[in-house]
Amino acid sequence: MKVEIHSKKGLRTILSIVVDKQIIKKKIDERLNELQKEVSLKGFRTGKVPPSVIKSQFGKSIYGEVINAILRDTSSKAIEEKKIKIAGQPKIDLKTFGEGKDLNYNLQVDSLPNIKLNNFEKYEAIEYKVDAGDSIINEKINELANQNKQFAEKKENEKAKIGDQVIFDYLATVDGKKFEGSEGKGVQLELGKDLFLKGFDQQLVGVKKSDIKNVEAILPANHPKKELSNKLTKFECKIINVKQSKKNKVDDEFAKMMGAKDLDDLKKLISSQISNQYSQALNSITKKIILDQIEKNHEIDLPQNLIDQEISIMTQNLKKEDKEKNKSNNQKLAKSRIKIGLLLNEYGEKNNLKVTDQEVNSEIQKQIKGMPGQEKMVLDYYQKNPNASQSLKGAIYEEKIISLIKSKMKIKVKNIDTKEAEKIITEFNKVTTDQSDNKKTQSTNKNKAKTKKISKK
């Protein structure tokens, strides 16, 4: 095999590769001998078919199979020989081939750029810590107390009022007839919430234990039985009990009822929960600021095939006209993603960062715990989709790199309250949206300018 550099421009190298016809003949003969042991043809015993007969019948497919194997093998060896660190899939351009001829082909290879990483110590970013504040924590605890009301029985002849709980059995009819689901037992309604049927609660105001109360209501338009939609329905309600709400005392016992150790622990849990609600968005903002600095302060050549591949992934679900309309923006975004990806990967390799299977499994378990009732669905998703696990591994790897970069930077920790957090997130989203809209406008204006020039001609 002869390997020469045919041309080199930037990161793209075209190698000229020649494989001697004698090597190809030897490979074909070896494959014929292998097939002789397997092939069974009429008039010959298995293993006794002459190679010449096999070649006469299967020559073209055998040649194609051998050439494909030689192309795979020689292209890998050529890349290794020239010590090229490839980016993406090489392209093969056959020049001369055929039985009895040398195999001559060009191999187009895009290589990864040489990356010189700058020092991150001068980079700056803010990391936000959200302090919920006592007033918001207490407000949330009071909400919990109201949502988890306790009810105590009223006196025998005390009438139900708004806010009380009424427990009853009912028998319903439409046009004097029963229907599927027309009976209910032990139904509990907190009067005033209007959670059963519109206007139903109000008609139970004033009932007391052991009363029989007739109520009328309209069944909903989206009732499962279409023939019952919007029908006037009569309910005969037997009142089993009437209870009044008992205000929860916010103390250690209430906290235990909510799953905490005590009231202080409940406050900590709520504070953490509120902080976590904002942390994902705020961390994304910090990460964006860091990545923008990394991209801005590095100049590297980008392999065109990786850019093309990224654009293809980004636009795979778009219509052709939409792809053309946003071609410039897509190109810019793809370049940004590839550049940042290469820089982060270089930093990860330089610092020998790895992601273990145990770390991936731990992250999957964390996701499972965060979706109670859907544990099996999450587990099945990762078991049946290897690409999902690989994608998760990539995300963990990226977070490891970002964490290491943060440790080298000037990170200012800023404590903020929830109002400040909302303001920062809103302003960031507005800026991001405005930038996106400006890019679209610029693209549209360019297209308009081009249209005007064409029309003048």
N, C-alpha and C positions, 0 to 999 in steps of 0.2 A: 504494500500500500504506500502510495506517495501522497504527501499532504503539503500543499503550498498555499500561502496567503495570496488569493487572487486580487482582493482589494480590501481597503480598510478606510472607513470614514466615520469619525466619531466613535460611537459605541458599537457600530455595525461592522462586522467582519465577514467577508465571503471567502470561504476556503475552497480550493480546487482539490478534489480527491480522485485518485485513479487506483482502481483495484485490478490487478493483473488477471487476464483471462484464465491462466493456469490455476489460480486460486479458486476461481469460480467453478471451473471444471472439476476440481478436486472435491469441492463442497457438494456439487450435483451428484458425483459418483458415490460419495458417502451417504447421501440421502437415498439414492437408488438401492444401495445395499441394505439400508435400514428398512425400506419398503418391501424388499424382497422377502423378508421374514413375515410380513403381515399380509401382503396382497394375495388374493385368491381369484384366479381367472379360469374361465371354462377351458378345459383341456390340459390344465396344469394343476399339480398338487400344491397346497399351501406351502410356501417357502421354496418352491422350485421354479417359480416364474423367472425367466431370464431378464436381467436388467434392461436389455435392449427392447424387449417386449413392453415392459413397464414404461420405458421412456417414450416408445411410440404412441402409447395410449394416454399417458399423463404428463408428457414432457413439458407442455406450456405451464401447467399449474405448478409442477415441481420447480421449474426455473423461477417462476414468480415467487414461490415460497422461499427459495434459497436467496434470491436477490434481496427480498425484504429483510431477511435475517442478516445478510451482509451489510445492508445499509444501516441497520440499527447498530451493529457491532462496530463498523468502521467509523461511523459518525461520532460515536461515543469516544473511541480511541483518538480520533483526530482532535476533538475538543480537549481531551486530557493531554495530548501531546503538545498542543499550543498553549496549554495552561489558561484556558479561557473560563472565567466564572460566568456561566450563561444566565441570561434573564429570559424566562419564558421558553417556548418551544421553538427549536431551530426549524428552518425550512429547507427542503431538499429540492434541487432543480436538476433533473436527469439530463445529461448531455448526449452521451453515447452508451448504448447497452444492446444486448442481444447475445444469443448463444454463439460462442466462438470469438467474441469481442471483449476488449477490456471494458470495465464499468467505469465511466467517467461522469462525475456529478459535482455540482457546486452545493456547498452547505452555507446557508445564510444564518449567522449567529449574532444575536444581540447580547452584549455582555453587561454585567453590572458595573456601575461606575466606581472608581476609586473615591472613597469618601473620607474626608478629613474633618473630624468632629471638632467643633469649637468648644472652649471651656464654658460650662453652664453657670459658673459662679457669679457672673454679672447679670444673669437673668433674674427678673423679679416677678412675683405674683402674690396675690392675696388669697388666703384660705379663710373661708368664713365659718364661724361657729355660731349657731343660732341659739340664743337664750330665750326660752319661751316666756319667762317672766311670771311672777306669782299670780297676777290678775288673770292671765290666760289659762294657767294651770287650774286655778280655782274655778274658772268658768267651765272648763272641760269636766272637772269633777262634779260640778252641779248638774251639768248636762247628763252625766252618767247616772246621777242620783234620780233625776227626773225620768230617764229612760227605763230605769229598773225599779219602778214604783212597787211598793208593797201595799196590799189591800187587806183591810180588816172588815169583818161582818158588821153591818149596821144593825140597829135595834129592829125588832120584829116588824113594827109598823112605820119605820122611817122610810120616806119616799126617796127614790133615786133622783139625783140631780146631775148636772153636767160635771164631769170629772170622776163620777162614781163608776164602778164596774158592775155590770148586770150580767148574770149568768142565766141562760134560758135554753129550753128546748123549743123547737118550732115545727109546725106542719104548714107547708105552703101549697097554694093552688092557683092555677091560671084558668080562668073561665070555669071555675068550680071543679077542675080536674087536677089530680096529682101528676107529678112529672119526675123524671130521674133527677135525684138530688133535692127533692122537695121536703126532705126531713132532715133536721139537725138536732144533735144532742150536745148539751153542755157548752153551748156557744158563749164565749166571753167577749163582751164589748165594753170598751171604755168610752162612755158617752162624751160626745163632743169631737171625737176624732174622725167620725164619719168614714170608717174603714169598711163597713159592710155594704150597704146600698145607700145612695144619696137620700137624705131625709129620714133614714131609718132610726138613727140615734135619737133624734128630737122627739119621736113618737113614744120612746120608752121613758122619757123624763116623767117622773111622778109615779112610776110603778113601785110596788113593794113586793116582798117575798110572798110567794104562793098566788099572786095575781095571774089572771089570764088576760092577755092584752092582744087585741087585733090591730095589726099594722099593715099598711099598704105601701108598696114601693114599686118602681119600674125596674125591670131587669135590664142589664146593660146591653148596649148595641152589639158588643163583641161576645155575647153569650155563645158558648160552644154549640148549643142547639139553635140553629138559625130561626126556627119557628117560634122560639121563645124570646128572641131579641125585641127589646123595647116593649115588652108585655107588662101590663098592670098585674101585679101579683099580690095575693092576700096571704098574710102570715098570721097564724094563730100561735101566739107565744106564751108558754108556761114559764113564769119567772121562778127559777130555782133559788136564787139568792141575789142580794144586793150588797155590795161592799163599797166602802169609802177608802180613798187613797190615804196612805199613811206616809208622811214625809220621812224619807231616809235620813237618819242621822249620819253625817259624814264623819266617821271615826274609824278606828282600827278594824272593827267588826265589818263595817261596810267595805273597807279596803280588801279584807280577806274574801268577802263575797265576790269581789271583782278579780280575784286571783292573785292579789299582792300579799306581801308578808304583813304589812301594816300601812298606815296612812302615808308615812314618809316615803315608803317604798312605792306606793301608788303614784305619788307626786313625781318621783324620779322616772317611773315608767312612762308617765304621760309626757313629761318634759323631753325624754328621749324620743318618744313617738313623734312629737311635734317637730323636733329638730331633724329627725330622719325624713320627714315629709318634704323639707326644703333642701336637705343635703345633696340629693341626687342632681337637682337643677343647678345648685351653687357649685358643686364639684365639676359639673360639665363646663361651667363658665370659666373656672380656674384652669381646667385642662385646655380649653380653647385658647386662653391667653398664653399658656406655656407653648402649645403647638405653633401658634402664630409666630412667636419669637424664634422658635427653632427653625421654622421654614424661612423666615425673613433673613436670618443670619447665616444661612448656608447656601452656597451656589454649587449645584451639581448637574451633570448631564443626565438626562432621563432616557432609558431605553424606549424607543417608539412603540415596540410591540406590547410592552406593559401598559402604555398609555391607551393604545387601541383596545387592548383586552379590558381595561377598566371602563372605558366608554361603552363597550359592548355590554358589560354587566349592568352599568347604570341605566342604559336606555333600552334594555331588552323588552320591556313591556310598553314602550312608547310607539306611537304610529310614526311612519316615515316622515310625514310633514313636521311633526313635533321634534323629531331628531334634527332635521335640517334647520328648523327655526331657532333651536337653542345650541347649535353646533359649537359656537365659540365659547359659550359658558360651560358646556360639558367638557370641552377640551381643557379649559382652565381648571375646572374642579378635578378632573382626572389627574392632571399634572400635579396638583396640590396633594392629592391623596397618595399618589405614587411617591412623591418626594418625601413626604412625612413618613410614609411606611418604610422607605429605604433607610432614612436617617435613624428612626427608632430601632429598626432591626440591626443596624450596624452597632448601635449603642448596646443593644441586648447581647449581641455576639461578643462584643469587646469585653463585656463584663460577665460573660459566661452565664447568663441568666437562662434558666430552664423552667419548664412547667411539668410537674410530675402527674401521673395518672391519679394519684391520691388527691392532689389539689383540684383536679377536674371533678372527681367524684364528690369531694367536699362541697364544691360549688353547686353541683346538682342536688345534693342533699339539702343545701340551704334553700334552693328554689322550691324543693318539695315541701319543706316546712312552712314556707311562705304561702303555700296554696292548699290549705286544709280542705280535704274532701276531693282533691284532684291529684292526689299523690301518684296513683297508678298511671294516669294520663301523662304526667310529666316524665315519669320513669320510662314508659313505653316510647315516648317521643325520642328520648336520647338513645334508647336501645335500638330503635328501628331506623334512626337517622344518623349514621356515622359522621356526616358532614356537620350536623348540629354540634356534636361533641368536639369536632375539630375547630369549629367556629368559636365555641366557648373557650377552648384551649388558647386560641389566638387572642381573645379578649382578656383572659387572665395574664397572658404574656405581656400584652400592651400595658396593662395596669401595673405590672411589676416594673416595667421600664420607666413609666411615668413616675412611680413612687421613688425610684432610684434617682431620677433627674431632679425631683423635688428636694431630695436630701442634699443635693449639691447647690441648689439655688438659694436666693434670698427670699424666703417665704415669710410674709407678714401675716400673722394670725389676727383676724379682726372679729371681735365679738359683736354681734348685731341682734336686734330683736326681730320679731316676725314681720313687723311693718317694713323695716329696712330691707329684709330678705325679699319680700314681695316686690318692693320698689326696684331692687337690683335685677331681679329676674324679669320683671316687666320691661325695664329699659333695655336689657340685653336682647330680649326677644324682639323688641321694636327695632333696634339697630340692625339685627340680623335680617328681619323682614324687609326693612328699608333698603339694605344693601342688595338683597335678592331682587327687589322690585326695580332698583336702579340699573342692575345688570340687564334685566329684561327690557327696560326702556331703552338703554344704550343699544342693545341688540336690535330692537325694533327700528330705532332711528337710523342705524347703519343700513338696515334692509331698505328703509324708505329712501335713503340717499342713493343707494344702488339703483333702485327702481326709477328714480328721477333721471339719472344719467342714461339709463337704457332707453327711456321714453324719448329723450332729446335726440338720440341717434335715429 
